[in-house]
Amino acid sequence: MTGQSQGPWPGRFIWHDLMTKEAAKAQQFYTALFDWQIDERQMGPHVYRMIHCGPGPIGGIVEEANIPNAHWMPYVGVDDVDATAAKIREHGGTVCVPPTDIPQTGRFAVVGDPQGAYFSIFKGLPATQGADPDVPVPGRVCWNELYTPDPEAAQKFYTGVFGWQPEPMDMGEAGTYHVQTLGGKQAGGMMKHPMPDVPPCWVVYFFVEQLTAAAAKAKELGATAMMEGVPIPGIGTFSMLTDPTGAMFTLFEPAPGSKAD
């Protein structure tokens, strides 16, 4: 997690790991789709495949045999991992992996909100703060979105832990979308879970310049489309897919002149 500019960015998403049972297969897919560069590093008994995109690293690919399914794991930057983990418990969340040091990198914990959506918290060393969340680079995560069965309870939790403030948006038949803001920046979003058969989760959006071409390429490389070409008026268009190892991800093309552009 090498710093690129002026971090840290507490309360913002600054790193993303893909947890999968088939790391080599995932690496082959994403490097072909996004032109990522992978730097393999031995970390204890595991090989960590660090993802480089744009001005620096943005996350990694981790092979884990004991997970129920492949998934993207977002990391929120914090000032104090131990104190934040305690606050998460106080607000009804869970701590799945207790605060743990990553040699020469920082400290992290894997946690869950009260509805069962999992994410990680991270405090880096001065040179390893994570990826700047405000740098729009194709192939990087540009948005993080919570699918939750109880947006009101989730809002209370994330406001209590991170200080996020909601900006509700009427999405018509899709209901109310809750943009999360922190210090004048957009930190992410949350909405009523649109897929009841899928557990609560954080969904990652990757910035692309040509959505139709990127989605077609993803499918050629073995991805499966779940939704394609879904417009968000005034914001952009997205397609949701699963990668060849089963992890859900989203491709997003911003609308010309939008805040995301």
Backbone bond lengths (Angstrom), bond angles and torsions (degrees), N, CA, C in turn:
res aa  C-N    CA-C-N  psi(-1)  N-CA   C-N-CA  omega(-1)  CA-C   N-CA-C  phi
1 M - - - 1.459 - - 1.518 110.04 -
2 T 1.293 116.52 77.40 1.453 121.68 -176.09 1.521 110.31 -85.85
3 G 1.341 116.96 130.52 1.450 120.97 179.76 1.519 111.42 -67.78
4 Q 1.345 117.15 152.33 1.448 121.36 -178.04 1.525 112.52 -121.77
5 S 1.320 117.57 -23.88 1.459 118.16 -179.49 1.515 109.70 -147.55
6 Q 1.333 116.86 -119.45 1.450 119.55 -167.48 1.514 114.30 -100.66
7 G 1.364 120.12 16.74 1.462 120.36 -176.36 1.521 113.01 -44.44
8 P 1.311 121.13 172.48 1.470 124.00 11.48 1.534 112.92 -84.19
9 W 1.345 113.96 175.42 1.458 121.18 179.95 1.525 108.44 -129.94
10 P 1.339 118.45 72.75 1.473 119.89 -177.25 1.518 111.82 -60.83
11 G 1.345 114.91 137.02 1.452 121.10 179.04 1.514 114.14 82.64
12 R 1.344 117.11 4.31 1.461 121.69 179.89 1.531 109.51 -116.37
13 F 1.321 115.98 157.20 1.463 120.84 176.60 1.527 108.93 -80.76
14 I 1.348 116.59 121.39 1.460 119.73 -171.41 1.534 113.58 -127.32
15 W 1.328 118.43 3.44 1.467 120.80 -177.85 1.527 108.31 -163.33
16 H 1.327 116.72 150.93 1.467 120.42 179.42 1.526 109.73 -143.69
17 D 1.311 115.99 125.59 1.457 122.09 176.48 1.525 110.05 -111.49
18 L 1.316 116.27 137.71 1.454 121.32 171.45 1.520 107.98 -94.29
19 M 1.326 116.55 118.22 1.460 122.52 176.91 1.529 107.54 -97.21
20 T 1.328 117.15 119.26 1.453 120.48 -173.93 1.524 110.74 -149.16
21 K 1.321 116.04 156.32 1.460 121.17 174.89 1.521 111.60 -85.05
22 E 1.344 117.10 -8.98 1.462 122.06 -174.93 1.523 109.56 -132.47
23 A 1.327 116.35 73.61 1.458 120.84 -174.13 1.525 112.69 -64.11
24 A 1.320 117.64 -42.51 1.467 120.14 -178.81 1.521 110.98 -63.00
25 K 1.318 116.39 -40.86 1.465 121.42 178.90 1.523 110.73 -65.48
26 A 1.336 116.63 -41.27 1.466 121.03 178.22 1.522 110.42 -65.37
27 Q 1.321 116.69 -42.45 1.458 120.67 179.44 1.525 111.03 -60.23
28 Q 1.310 116.86 -44.05 1.460 121.25 179.88 1.531 110.57 -61.12
29 F 1.323 116.72 -41.29 1.463 121.13 -178.83 1.531 111.73 -66.45
30 Y 1.337 116.80 -54.46 1.460 119.74 -172.52 1.530 112.80 -71.89
31 T 1.327 118.22 -33.66 1.465 118.45 177.88 1.520 110.63 -67.29
32 A 1.326 117.73 -33.03 1.465 120.58 176.49 1.530 111.19 -73.57
33 L 1.334 116.85 -35.72 1.467 120.76 -177.51 1.525 112.28 -74.51
34 F 1.342 116.44 -45.67 1.467 120.80 -173.00 1.532 114.75 -110.85
35 D 1.308 118.16 -1.83 1.460 121.47 -176.20 1.529 111.39 60.87
36 W 1.331 116.00 37.71 1.458 120.53 174.29 1.519 110.91 -69.47
37 Q 1.331 115.23 155.37 1.459 122.24 168.75 1.528 107.93 -108.57
38 I 1.318 116.87 134.96 1.464 121.45 -177.37 1.522 110.39 -113.05
39 D 1.319 115.17 130.96 1.459 122.53 178.07 1.529 107.52 -114.74
40 E 1.320 117.45 108.99 1.467 121.27 -177.61 1.528 110.46 -82.04
41 R 1.336 114.83 130.00 1.462 121.04 -178.87 1.524 109.80 -132.46
42 Q 1.315 115.79 136.21 1.457 120.68 176.83 1.522 109.14 -81.65
43 M 1.326 116.46 120.42 1.465 121.33 178.46 1.526 107.41 -125.06
44 G 1.341 116.04 94.50 1.459 120.32 -175.00 1.519 108.98 65.35
45 P 1.336 116.69 -131.36 1.466 119.36 -179.58 1.529 113.31 -81.48
46 H 1.346 117.47 -3.37 1.456 121.26 -173.53 1.530 112.22 -110.88
47 V 1.320 115.83 153.65 1.455 122.35 170.69 1.523 107.93 -98.91
48 Y 1.318 115.92 121.65 1.464 121.05 177.70 1.519 108.39 -99.62
49 R 1.325 117.06 120.79 1.460 122.78 -178.05 1.524 108.31 -97.52
50 M 1.325 115.91 92.97 1.459 120.52 -176.29 1.528 110.94 -74.15
51 I 1.341 115.53 132.85 1.458 122.87 -177.31 1.532 109.60 -94.31
52 H 1.337 116.58 125.56 1.460 122.19 175.11 1.528 108.52 -111.19
53 C 1.336 115.08 130.81 1.463 120.73 -179.82 1.521 108.16 -153.17
54 G 1.330 117.18 119.22 1.451 119.62 -178.20 1.516 111.36 78.14
55 P 1.346 117.96 -136.66 1.469 120.43 -173.66 1.525 115.46 -75.48
56 G 1.321 118.42 -1.32 1.460 118.76 -179.60 1.511 111.93 176.80
57 P 1.340 117.10 -171.99 1.463 121.15 -178.79 1.522 112.15 -73.87
58 I 1.326 115.53 151.53 1.471 120.91 -176.77 1.526 113.15 -127.48
59 G 1.342 117.49 -9.38 1.461 119.82 -176.91 1.510 110.61 167.17
60 G 1.324 115.53 -158.65 1.449 119.18 -178.43 1.513 112.19 -157.35
61 I 1.321 114.97 169.09 1.461 123.07 174.66 1.523 107.36 -114.83
62 V 1.330 115.55 127.03 1.461 121.23 -175.75 1.520 109.29 -123.68
63 E 1.322 116.58 127.81 1.462 119.88 175.49 1.523 109.18 -88.85
64 E 1.329 115.72 124.65 1.457 122.13 -177.64 1.515 108.59 -138.91
65 A 1.329 116.14 112.99 1.470 121.04 -173.92 1.519 113.38 -73.64
66 N 1.336 117.43 -21.91 1.469 119.77 -170.67 1.525 114.92 -96.94
67 I 1.336 118.35 5.13 1.463 119.09 178.91 1.527 109.92 -79.95
68 P 1.346 118.09 148.44 1.470 120.03 179.25 1.517 112.80 -69.82
69 N 1.334 117.57 -30.42 1.460 120.79 179.10 1.534 109.07 -159.90
70 A 1.329 115.31 156.16 1.460 120.22 177.51 1.526 110.27 -66.93
71 H 1.331 116.73 143.90 1.459 120.12 -179.89 1.523 110.41 -162.08
72 W 1.319 115.57 155.71 1.452 122.00 172.61 1.518 109.74 -86.30
73 M 1.329 116.41 134.27 1.466 123.26 -179.36 1.528 109.30 -113.61
74 P 1.349 117.58 109.31 1.461 119.67 177.80 1.532 111.70 -84.26
75 Y 1.325 115.82 148.86 1.466 122.82 178.27 1.522 109.58 -114.20
76 V 1.333 115.99 132.08 1.457 121.87 174.78 1.524 108.23 -101.91
77 G 1.321 116.86 129.00 1.451 120.38 176.56 1.524 111.25 -71.18
78 V 1.331 116.73 139.78 1.466 121.89 179.35 1.527 109.22 -137.89
79 D 1.327 116.27 161.81 1.465 121.18 177.74 1.523 112.17 -80.71
80 D 1.327 116.51 -27.41 1.465 121.09 -176.17 1.528 107.93 -151.19
81 V 1.326 117.19 109.90 1.467 121.22 -176.53 1.519 111.44 -64.10
82 D 1.321 117.63 -44.04 1.469 120.69 -176.82 1.521 111.16 -65.46
83 A 1.323 116.81 -45.06 1.461 120.60 179.62 1.523 111.13 -65.21
84 T 1.337 117.16 -38.94 1.468 120.65 179.64 1.517 110.68 -68.64
85 A 1.334 117.53 -39.52 1.465 120.41 176.91 1.527 110.49 -60.93
86 A 1.319 116.66 -40.33 1.467 120.33 177.74 1.527 110.52 -65.00
87 K 1.330 116.77 -40.52 1.469 121.10 179.16 1.529 110.48 -65.34
88 I 1.331 116.48 -37.49 1.469 120.56 178.27 1.527 110.22 -61.46
89 R 1.328 116.95 -42.73 1.473 120.32 176.68 1.522 110.81 -63.09
90 E 1.329 116.74 -42.38 1.467 121.52 -178.94 1.525 111.58 -61.12
91 H 1.321 116.69 -30.58 1.462 121.13 -178.61 1.530 112.56 -96.42
92 G 1.322 117.04 15.80 1.456 120.84 172.78 1.508 115.68 92.52
93 G 1.344 117.74 4.67 1.452 120.95 178.31 1.516 112.05 -85.57
94 T 1.320 116.02 -176.97 1.458 121.86 -178.70 1.532 110.15 -124.88
95 V 1.316 115.81 154.26 1.465 122.12 174.00 1.519 106.82 -116.49
96 C 1.329 115.97 108.91 1.466 121.96 -174.58 1.520 111.82 -86.67
97 V 1.325 117.08 -42.88 1.462 123.27 172.75 1.517 106.02 -119.38
98 P 1.331 118.74 115.88 1.463 120.90 -175.15 1.525 111.67 -65.09
99 P 1.328 117.39 163.26 1.466 120.16 179.05 1.525 111.67 -48.73
100 T 1.326 114.84 125.62 1.464 122.21 -172.48 1.518 109.85 -138.99
101 D 1.323 116.64 139.53 1.457 120.89 177.48 1.527 111.11 -79.67
102 I 1.336 116.13 140.75 1.462 123.00 169.42 1.522 105.18 -107.90
103 P 1.329 118.67 112.74 1.472 120.58 -174.41 1.519 113.20 -50.10
104 Q 1.336 116.14 130.76 1.463 124.56 177.24 1.527 113.04 59.55
105 T 1.328 116.98 20.94 1.464 120.15 -178.36 1.517 112.52 -131.31
106 G 1.338 118.06 -53.86 1.452 121.12 -177.20 1.509 111.46 160.71
107 R 1.304 115.86 -150.06 1.457 121.96 -176.20 1.527 108.26 -138.28
108 F 1.334 116.99 142.84 1.464 119.81 -177.29 1.522 110.05 -145.30
109 A 1.340 115.06 168.89 1.458 123.25 171.33 1.512 107.41 -150.89
110 V 1.331 116.36 147.30 1.461 121.63 173.74 1.523 107.45 -99.37
111 V 1.320 116.11 128.21 1.460 121.02 -172.07 1.534 110.28 -134.81
112 G 1.329 115.39 170.22 1.449 120.92 177.40 1.512 111.07 -138.88
113 D 1.330 117.05 148.64 1.462 119.45 175.80 1.528 109.40 -82.56
114 P 1.330 119.02 171.79 1.472 120.43 -175.44 1.526 114.37 -62.22
115 Q 1.337 117.60 -20.84 1.465 120.36 179.89 1.532 112.36 -90.31
116 G 1.339 116.99 -8.58 1.455 119.63 175.18 1.518 116.11 104.23
117 A 1.332 118.73 13.73 1.460 121.51 174.37 1.525 108.82 -88.35
118 Y 1.324 116.74 130.31 1.459 120.87 -173.77 1.522 111.90 -103.85
119 F 1.330 114.73 147.44 1.457 122.67 176.00 1.527 107.29 -157.30
120 S 1.309 117.24 178.25 1.461 120.86 178.77 1.528 109.61 -122.10
121 I 1.319 115.42 157.78 1.461 121.81 172.95 1.521 107.50 -118.38
122 F 1.335 116.66 147.16 1.460 120.17 -171.84 1.523 111.17 -147.11
123 K 1.326 115.26 138.13 1.457 122.63 171.35 1.524 107.08 -125.85
124 G 1.324 116.58 113.99 1.447 120.42 -176.52 1.521 112.91 -89.46
125 L 1.322 114.96 164.20 1.449 121.36 168.99 1.531 107.96 -73.24
126 P 1.338 118.49 166.71 1.472 119.43 -175.59 1.523 114.77 -52.18
127 A 1.334 118.41 -33.87 1.467 120.99 -177.97 1.524 113.09 -94.01
128 T 1.338 117.10 -0.09 1.473 120.19 -175.25 1.518 110.46 -135.04
129 Q 1.314 115.46 64.28 1.460 121.06 -174.65 1.523 113.51 -88.25
130 G 1.334 118.45 -11.64 1.447 120.96 -175.89 1.513 111.15 106.42
131 A 1.324 116.32 -165.64 1.460 122.16 -177.08 1.521 110.83 -99.85
132 D 1.317 116.60 135.18 1.466 122.23 179.12 1.531 109.28 -59.12
133 P 1.338 118.34 118.28 1.474 120.48 -176.75 1.527 113.67 -73.00
134 D 1.325 117.64 -7.45 1.459 120.32 -176.81 1.529 113.48 -106.19
135 V 1.332 117.17 11.30 1.463 121.08 178.54 1.529 108.99 -96.86
136 P 1.342 118.74 110.34 1.474 121.15 -177.85 1.529 111.47 -83.62
137 V 1.308 116.82 97.45 1.460 122.00 -178.46 1.528 108.56 -121.87
138 P 1.335 118.84 127.99 1.465 120.43 176.53 1.530 110.55 -54.83
139 G 1.333 115.45 134.27 1.455 120.83 -178.46 1.509 113.81 94.32
140 R 1.327 117.69 -8.53 1.467 121.39 176.18 1.529 109.99 -96.63
141 V 1.337 115.59 157.16 1.464 120.29 172.53 1.528 108.11 -67.68
142 C 1.326 116.16 128.60 1.466 121.16 -179.04 1.530 112.62 -113.97
143 W 1.336 117.02 -9.09 1.466 119.66 -177.77 1.526 109.10 -159.31
144 N 1.320 115.42 147.42 1.467 122.46 175.50 1.517 108.29 -128.95
145 E 1.322 116.40 130.59 1.463 121.38 -170.54 1.520 110.22 -133.06
146 L 1.316 115.61 129.54 1.459 121.19 -179.42 1.519 111.20 -92.85
147 Y 1.332 116.47 125.30 1.456 122.80 168.93 1.523 107.06 -97.05
148 T 1.322 116.94 115.41 1.455 120.68 -174.40 1.530 111.35 -136.64
149 P 1.336 118.78 145.11 1.461 120.57 177.82 1.528 112.75 -75.28
150 D 1.336 117.20 -14.86 1.461 120.63 -175.86 1.532 109.62 -139.94
151 P 1.350 117.92 81.88 1.468 120.65 -177.86 1.527 113.66 -57.63
152 E 1.331 117.50 -35.35 1.468 119.91 -178.34 1.525 110.80 -64.92
153 A 1.334 116.66 -46.26 1.468 120.54 178.85 1.524 110.80 -67.41
154 A 1.337 116.36 -39.28 1.461 119.92 178.90 1.528 110.39 -63.44
155 Q 1.312 116.45 -40.77 1.465 120.35 179.49 1.525 110.64 -60.46
156 K 1.320 116.26 -44.56 1.462 120.66 179.70 1.528 110.43 -59.47
157 F 1.323 116.11 -40.94 1.467 120.72 -179.50 1.527 111.26 -65.23
158 Y 1.327 117.55 -53.11 1.459 120.13 -174.13 1.528 112.64 -70.86
159 T 1.336 116.91 -30.52 1.461 119.32 173.23 1.523 109.97 -67.38
160 G 1.331 116.64 -41.44 1.457 120.50 -179.90 1.518 113.14 -66.46
161 V 1.329 116.86 -35.63 1.470 120.35 -176.73 1.523 111.97 -86.49
162 F 1.328 117.53 -46.37 1.466 120.82 -172.63 1.530 114.58 -111.55
163 G 1.322 117.34 -9.85 1.458 119.75 -178.68 1.512 114.27 80.98
164 W 1.346 116.80 14.36 1.469 119.22 179.58 1.532 110.52 -64.25
165 Q 1.328 115.35 142.37 1.455 122.03 177.71 1.527 109.20 -116.16
166 P 1.355 117.58 136.64 1.460 119.80 -176.30 1.525 113.29 -85.49
167 E 1.329 114.21 144.30 1.465 121.98 168.86 1.524 106.63 -123.79
168 P 1.336 117.29 95.36 1.472 120.31 -175.61 1.524 112.35 -66.27
169 M 1.330 115.33 141.23 1.466 122.13 175.48 1.519 108.27 -128.20
170 D 1.321 116.87 129.78 1.467 121.58 177.69 1.524 108.44 -78.52
171 M 1.342 115.98 116.25 1.461 121.14 -178.92 1.525 112.01 -105.36
172 G 1.335 116.62 22.83 1.464 120.84 177.46 1.518 111.41 67.33
173 E 1.339 116.70 -126.01 1.466 121.01 -177.24 1.526 112.02 -63.78
174 A 1.323 117.20 -23.99 1.470 120.44 179.99 1.522 112.11 -77.65
175 G 1.345 116.96 -7.31 1.458 120.17 178.13 1.525 112.29 89.62
176 T 1.306 115.97 -158.61 1.466 121.83 -177.25 1.525 110.48 -92.45
177 Y 1.318 115.35 131.27 1.465 121.48 175.93 1.524 107.74 -103.71
178 H 1.322 116.32 134.24 1.463 120.97 -174.69 1.527 110.07 -110.15
179 V 1.345 116.76 95.26 1.462 120.88 173.77 1.525 107.79 -68.63
180 Q 1.326 116.71 136.67 1.461 121.89 -179.62 1.530 109.59 -103.85
181 T 1.325 116.25 127.05 1.456 120.23 -179.44 1.525 110.64 -118.52
182 L 1.326 114.60 152.11 1.458 121.25 178.85 1.523 108.09 -151.99
183 G 1.322 116.30 116.62 1.458 120.19 178.62 1.511 114.31 58.79
184 G 1.332 116.54 36.85 1.450 120.56 178.90 1.513 114.68 82.80
185 K 1.329 117.85 -0.58 1.463 122.64 178.78 1.524 109.83 -110.72
186 Q 1.329 116.02 153.20 1.459 120.43 174.28 1.523 108.86 -85.10
187 A 1.335 115.95 121.64 1.465 120.90 -176.09 1.528 112.65 -94.29
188 G 1.334 117.54 -20.62 1.460 121.29 -177.74 1.507 110.07 159.76
189 G 1.327 116.77 -163.02 1.452 120.86 179.80 1.516 111.10 -147.77
190 M 1.314 115.96 163.86 1.461 120.12 174.41 1.522 109.19 -146.72
191 M 1.339 113.98 151.72 1.453 119.39 -178.73 1.523 110.05 -154.24
192 K 1.331 115.45 163.26 1.461 120.87 174.12 1.517 108.79 -59.77
193 H 1.312 116.22 132.52 1.461 120.90 -175.08 1.529 111.18 -57.54
194 P 1.356 118.43 120.61 1.462 120.08 -178.47 1.521 114.04 -84.21
195 M 1.359 116.55 -7.17 1.463 120.31 -177.38 1.531 109.37 -129.28
196 P 1.328 117.41 88.67 1.469 120.89 -174.03 1.530 114.51 -58.36
197 D 1.330 118.04 -23.02 1.459 120.35 -178.52 1.531 112.40 -83.61
198 V 1.337 117.07 -5.29 1.467 122.11 178.12 1.531 108.57 -104.57
199 P 1.336 118.81 132.05 1.462 120.52 179.51 1.530 111.43 -59.76
200 P 1.330 118.18 157.34 1.462 120.91 175.03 1.521 110.09 -52.61
201 C 1.336 116.65 141.51 1.462 118.44 -174.91 1.524 111.10 -162.78
202 W 1.328 114.17 160.58 1.455 121.59 168.97 1.526 108.48 -93.36
203 V 1.326 116.68 130.51 1.459 123.01 -178.71 1.523 108.66 -106.77
204 V 1.345 116.42 133.80 1.467 120.52 -179.58 1.524 110.37 -101.58
205 Y 1.339 115.26 139.55 1.460 123.19 177.89 1.530 108.67 -112.53
206 F 1.323 117.24 127.84 1.454 122.04 177.03 1.533 109.72 -102.07
207 F 1.317 115.59 132.67 1.458 122.46 -179.44 1.522 110.13 -74.16
208 V 1.336 116.67 125.94 1.460 122.14 173.69 1.528 108.31 -130.87
209 E 1.326 116.05 154.63 1.468 120.27 -179.07 1.522 112.20 -89.66
210 Q 1.341 117.18 -27.59 1.462 121.76 179.04 1.525 108.54 -132.06
211 L 1.322 116.68 96.25 1.457 121.46 -173.29 1.527 112.69 -61.42
212 T 1.322 117.26 -47.55 1.470 119.79 -176.39 1.523 111.15 -58.62
213 A 1.331 116.51 -44.95 1.459 120.91 -179.87 1.524 111.18 -67.61
214 A 1.333 117.14 -40.78 1.467 120.52 -178.95 1.522 111.16 -66.08
215 A 1.340 117.32 -41.79 1.465 120.43 179.31 1.526 110.77 -66.23
216 A 1.327 116.84 -39.95 1.461 120.32 178.30 1.523 110.65 -63.45
217 K 1.324 116.12 -41.82 1.461 120.65 179.07 1.520 110.47 -64.44
218 A 1.342 116.96 -42.19 1.465 121.08 179.08 1.522 110.96 -59.01
219 K 1.326 115.90 -42.61 1.469 119.36 179.34 1.526 111.42 -67.88
220 E 1.314 117.12 -37.35 1.468 120.44 176.82 1.527 111.04 -62.39
221 L 1.327 115.55 -31.88 1.463 121.23 -178.60 1.533 112.82 -85.67
222 G 1.342 117.10 -0.48 1.461 120.09 174.54 1.507 116.15 113.15
223 A 1.354 118.09 3.99 1.461 120.16 176.75 1.527 110.47 -75.69
224 T 1.332 115.63 158.38 1.458 122.35 177.60 1.523 109.09 -115.25
225 A 1.319 117.68 126.71 1.466 121.40 -178.53 1.521 110.79 -77.90
226 M 1.331 116.36 135.48 1.457 123.05 173.66 1.529 110.52 -104.25
227 M 1.326 116.28 -44.32 1.462 124.01 175.23 1.517 107.21 -143.54
228 E 1.332 117.29 141.24 1.461 119.33 -178.76 1.520 112.16 -132.47
229 G 1.328 114.70 139.26 1.458 121.36 173.60 1.510 114.28 60.11
230 V 1.333 117.37 41.63 1.470 121.22 -178.64 1.535 109.04 -85.54
231 P 1.340 117.91 119.12 1.465 119.74 -178.36 1.526 112.32 -82.30
232 I 1.327 115.74 144.30 1.463 123.26 169.18 1.525 104.98 -118.48
233 P 1.340 118.40 102.62 1.469 121.26 -171.31 1.522 113.20 -50.95
234 G 1.330 114.98 126.51 1.455 121.36 177.46 1.509 114.82 77.85
235 I 1.332 117.60 -3.05 1.466 120.61 -176.04 1.527 111.57 -118.86
236 G 1.337 117.02 -50.68 1.457 119.38 -179.95 1.513 111.56 163.93
237 T 1.325 115.22 -162.15 1.458 122.73 -178.04 1.523 108.61 -136.94
238 F 1.342 116.38 143.57 1.457 118.43 -178.91 1.520 111.74 -135.88
239 S 1.326 114.60 159.30 1.460 123.10 170.88 1.523 107.57 -132.14
240 M 1.326 117.21 133.57 1.458 122.37 179.66 1.526 109.26 -106.43
241 L 1.332 115.82 133.57 1.451 121.42 -177.44 1.524 110.29 -138.71
242 T 1.322 115.96 171.87 1.459 121.63 166.73 1.516 107.26 -117.62
243 D 1.334 115.90 138.88 1.458 119.74 -179.18 1.536 110.09 -77.08
244 P 1.320 119.03 173.35 1.469 120.65 -176.79 1.521 115.06 -62.43
245 T 1.346 118.17 -14.08 1.467 120.18 176.53 1.524 112.24 -99.63
246 G 1.355 116.87 0.38 1.465 120.99 174.97 1.507 116.73 102.67
247 A 1.343 118.53 -0.30 1.463 121.07 -178.77 1.527 110.46 -81.84
248 M 1.314 116.05 134.02 1.457 122.02 178.74 1.530 109.92 -80.34
249 F 1.332 116.87 137.86 1.460 121.25 175.57 1.522 108.33 -151.69
250 T 1.329 115.96 166.50 1.459 121.11 -175.62 1.525 109.85 -131.38
251 L 1.309 116.32 139.08 1.456 123.26 173.35 1.519 108.08 -102.10
252 F 1.331 116.75 136.19 1.468 120.93 -174.93 1.520 111.13 -134.23
253 E 1.341 115.32 127.94 1.463 121.93 173.18 1.527 108.18 -113.31
254 P 1.329 118.01 117.82 1.462 119.14 -178.93 1.517 112.42 -70.68
255 A 1.323 115.72 151.36 1.462 121.09 175.46 1.520 109.13 -72.74
256 P 1.322 118.80 144.42 1.479 121.09 177.59 1.531 111.22 -55.09
257 G 1.318 116.03 128.57 1.445 120.42 177.65 1.517 115.60 83.49
258 S 1.350 117.67 -1.43 1.465 119.90 178.94 1.511 110.31 -78.26
259 K 1.343 116.65 167.00 1.459 121.10 178.11 1.516 111.30 -60.56
260 A 1.346 115.40 -28.53 1.460 119.24 -177.55 1.518 112.41 -80.46
261 D 1.350 116.94 -13.42 1.469 120.10 -175.62 1.532 111.10 -77.15
